[in-house]
C-alpha cells in the first residue's frame, strides 16, 4: 500500500506527541537513536527527555 514507512505523529490532548513508525533521534552529543514508536515530551517536565515519563499529568500540563 506504500505506507510501510509512514511516520505518524499524533498530538495527545494535554500530553505528549505520540510517534508511530520508525524514527531516528539525533541527540545533542551526536548519538543517534533509531527506534519504532515513541512518546515525546511536550510539557518540559520529563526526567527522561526527550521521552515522556507521565509528568504532564502530575504538573497539570495544558496545551492550547
C-alpha positions in Angstrom: 0.0 0.0 0.0 3.1 2.3 0.0 2.5 3.2 3.7 5.1 0.8 5.2 7.5 3.7 6.1 4.9 6.2 7.1 5.6 8.2 10.2 2.5 9.3 12.0 2.6 11.9 14.8 -0.5 12.5 17.0 -0.7 15.4 19.4 -2.2 13.9 22.6 -4.5 16.4 24.3 -2.6 17.9 27.3 0.0 15.2 26.8 2.9 14.1 24.7 3.5 13.6 21.0 2.7 10.0 20.0 5.0 9.0 17.3 4.2 5.8 15.3 6.6 4.3 12.9 10.4 4.2 12.7 12.2 7.3 13.8 15.8 8.5 14.2 16.6 10.9 17.1 19.9 12.7 16.9 20.8 13.7 20.5 22.8 16.9 21.4 26.0 14.8 21.8 25.6 13.4 18.2 24.4 10.0 19.4 21.7 8.5 17.1 18.8 6.5 18.4 16.7 4.6 15.9 13.5 3.1 17.2 9.9 2.3 16.4 7.2 4.3 18.2 7.8 6.8 21.0 6.0 9.3 23.2 7.9 12.6 23.1 7.6 15.1 26.0 5.8 18.4 25.3 5.5 19.7 28.9 9.2 20.0 29.5 8.9 18.3 32.9 10.0 14.7 31.9 13.1 13.4 33.7 13.6 11.2 30.6 13.7 13.9 27.9 13.0 13.8 25.0 10.7 11.0 26.0 7.5 11.3 28.1 7.5 9.9 31.6 4.0 10.9 32.5 5.0 14.1 34.4 2.4 16.1 32.3 -0.3 14.6 34.4 1.4 15.4 37.7 2.0 19.1 36.9 -1.3 19.7 35.2 0.1 20.5 31.8 -2.4 22.1 29.4 -1.8 22.9 25.8 -3.8 25.3 23.6 
